């Protein structure tokens, strides 16, 4: 079983402070609500950032998403209209390293409050190469940023890390809109508790399984695997559009037989062709494991929590939970 190093929860305070230091550098004073309805105008880069901001901001924020439902976030290109939308916002919440076009647009924008989720928790390396997991390395020690190091950005797949990001976003909204700071803090606390409950559900359901190995189309579930003592084997690497080699496919077929793998998981926003071909050749089942990069009518749920629980059901079935 490939269980990767867990990051202690004690790392959170320094991570949040790092994020807030970055926020302070982006503007000399609190952002103002400039919507006609008096709400704080916030732009989110893609669904996981939108979800946190809406849950924490509640009725005090108006959140728009740069990545429309059904669009693969990694491939997003920013239009002139979206650039104007970004410049008109009081705050932007994004995840550096996931969407290069967003990173560039945010860097060039005049938005006062820039919340980079990658500064709010510890990023690691998972599956940067097709067929293997990259060796871990502490890039903070040599001055490289997470984006430069090529770290795995899929932090929302781990409820514990997602809660750390929620804390940082909550603190940023309190700073940007101090008039409603008490509400932001309460909403953050409520959300963190729900994420804690979800973490407990996953830990209990995946504690005893027949196998600890699962196969996915691309390496979006490294943090989830790490948190719950599982091993993700991705057909592709972190890039969902990359193509596996024939040797990789053959290795996966052998591994599936040796480790008792029953299911090849695919996702809703990219082609399922390779996953279904592998499953057919190896006499395996297929099912959806949603990376939750966007919610569409094909999603097995209407929000982050419902899709995460749907994913848990799929995992417990495929892994033979006892």
N, C-alpha and C positions, 0 to 999 in steps of 0.2 A: 504493500500500500504506500502510495506516495503522499505523505502528509507534510505540508510545507510549514515553515515557521510562522507562528501566530504573533501578531503585534500586540503588546500589552496595552490595556486600556489607559494606563498612566501616560501614554504618549499624547493623549487628547489635549490637555491644557496647552502644551507648547505649540501644538499644531494649530489650535484655534487662535492663539496669540499671534502666530505667524501670519494667519489669514487676515486678522484684524489690522496688523501692521501694514499689510499690503493695501488694505482698504483706506487707511488713514493717508497713505501716500497718494491716493487717487483723487482726493478732494480735501479742501481745507475746512469745509463745514458740512453740516447735515444736508442731505438731498431734500428737495421739497416736492410735495405732491402737486403736480401741475395738470392733472385731469380735471375736467369740469365738475366731476362728481367728488373731487377732493381726495381721491385715492392715489396712493403711491404707484407710479407707473414703473413696472418692472418687466424686463425682457429676459426670458429664459432660453438657453441654447437648445435644449431638447427635453423630452418628457420627464426624466428623473429629476431634473432641476426645476421644471415647472411644478411638478407634484409637491416637492418640498416647500417651494415658495408659496404656493396656494394654501397648503395646509397650515403653514406658520403665519402667513399674512392675513388669512381670512378675509373679512369684509373691508379691510383697510388697504388692500392692494389690488391692482389691475394687472394681471400677468398675461403676456403674449409669448408665444413659442416660435422661435425661428425655424424649427423643424416641423413641418406639417405632418399630420398622421399619414403613415404609409411610406414616408420617405426614409431611406436608410441614412441614419445620422452621420456616419463616417464620410458619406459622399456629398454632404450638403455644400452648395455654393450660395453665397450671399448676394442677393439682388440689390439694386440701387434703392428700392423701396425699403428693404429690410435695413440697409445701412442708415437711411434717414430715421427709421423707426428706432434703431439703436441709439442714435444721437439725441433723440427726443425723450429718451427714458431717463428716469431718476436713478435707476440701478439696473445692472445686468448680472445674472447668475449663470455661470458657465463652468465647464470642466476642461481645463487646458490639457491639450494632448489628444483629445478625442476627435475634434473637428478643426482641422487647420484653417479653414476659411473663417470660422468664428473667432479663432484666436487672433487672426490678423485684423479682423474687423473691430474687435474689442480693443486691441492695442492702439488702433488709429482713432478710436471714437473719443468723444468729449464727455461721455457719461461719467457722472461724479463718483458713483459707488460701483466698483467692480469686484464681484465676489467670485473668486476662483476656487471651486470645490477641491481641486487637487492640493491646495494648501491647508485644507481643514482635516485631513486624515493622512495616514501613511500609505503611499502607493508602493506596489511591489511589481516584480516581473513574473508574468505567467505566460507560458506558451508563445513566446515571441518568434519561435521558429516552428514550422510545421513539423510535427512528429517529435517534439521535445520541449521541455520546459527550460527556459533560460536560467542560468545560475543566478542566485540572489547576490545582490551587491548593494551596499549602502552608498548611494550616490551623493547623499548630503555631505559625506565626509570629503569628497573630492570636488565639491562646488558645482556639480551638475544638477540641473533642475529635473523634475520628474519627466517633463516632456522631452528633454534632451536625452534622458536615459532610456527612453522607449518603454516606460512602465505601463502596466495594464491599467486602463482607465475605468474598468467596469466595477467600480466600488459599490454601487447600489445593490449588487447581488449579495452582499454581506450586510444584513440588517444592523450589525454592530457598527460597521464603518459608515453606513448610511446615517445612523443616528449621530455620529460624530460630525458629519457634514451638516445635518439638521441644526445642531448646536451652533455651528459657525454661521450659518445663514440667519438663524434667529438673532444672534448677536449683531450681525450686520444690519438687519432691519431695525433693531432697536436703536442703533447708532444713526441710521439714515432718517428715521421717523420717531424721534424720542417721545412725541406726544402720545403714541400708542405702544410704548415700550412694554408696559405691563401685559397687554394683550398678546404681544409677540412672545413674551417669555412664557406665559401660560400655555399658548398654543404649541410652543416648542416642547415644553415639558410633557404635554399630552401626547404629542407625536412620538417623542423618544420612548415613552412608556409603551406605546403600541408596537414600536419596532422591537423593544425588548421582549414583549410577549411573542412576537413572531419568531425571534431568535430562539426562544425556549421551545416553541412548537417544532421548529426544524431540528433542534438538537435532540429532542425526545424521539421524533419520528425516524431519524436517521442513525440513531445510536447503534441499533442491532439490525444489520442487513446481511443477506447472503453474499453479496459482492459490494465492494467499495468503488468500483470502476464504472464510469459512464462515458459514452461517446457522444460528442456534439459536432455540429457543422463547423463552428469556429470558436475560438477560445474565449468565450464571454463569461465563463463560470468558474474561473480560477479562484476568486475570492470566496465564493460559496463552497467550493471543494475544500479549500484550506480551512475554513471555519468549522466544517462539520466532518473532517477526517476522511474526505473522499478523494478520488483521483479523476480528474477530467482528462480525457484523451480527445483532442480536437482533430477533425479531418483537415481543417485549415488552421492557420495561426490566428493572431489577433485580427488580421484583415479578413473579413467575411467573404471577400471577392477573390481571394487567392486560390490557386489550384493545387491540389495535392499531387505528389508524384505517384506513379504506379507502385513504387517500393513502399510508400507510406500506406497505401491502401492494403497491400499484402500484409504489412506489419499489423495493421488494425484487425484484419481478419484473424490472424494467429492469436493476437492478444485477446480478442473477444472470446475465442474458444477456451483459452487458458484461464481467463479470469471470470468466466461464467456470465459474460455480458449478454443481455437479452434484447436490448433496444438501442437503436441509433436515433438520437434526437436531432430534429431540424427545427427551424424557426420560421416566423411568419414573414419577415421582411426581405429574405434572400431566397434564392432558388433551393429547392429540396432535392434536386436531381441527383447530386453526388451521394447524399445521405441515403436515398432510396435505392440507388444502385448498389452501394456497399451492403445495405441491409439485405437486399435480395440475394446477392452473391454469397453472403455469409449465413443465410437463413435466419435473419434476425427480424424483430419487429421494428416499427418506426412509431414515433410519437413526437409531440411538440414540447419543447422546452424553451419558453419565451424569454429572451434576454431583456425584455421590458424597455426597449429603446424608444418605443412609441406604442400608443394604444389605438387599435383600429377595430373594425367590426369582426375581424378574424381573431382578435385576442380572446383568450379564455378568461375573461374578466373585464371589469370596467375601470379598474385603477390598480395602482401598485400592489396593494395588499391582496386583492382578489386574484391577481395573476400570480403573485408569489405563492399563494396557497394552492393554486392550480398546478404550478410547477412542483410543489412539494408532493402533491398526489401522484403526479407522473413519476417523480423520482422514487418514491416509496414502492410503487408498483414495479418499476424496472429493476430496482436494486434488491427486491425481495425482502422488504422490511418485515421484521418479526414482531 
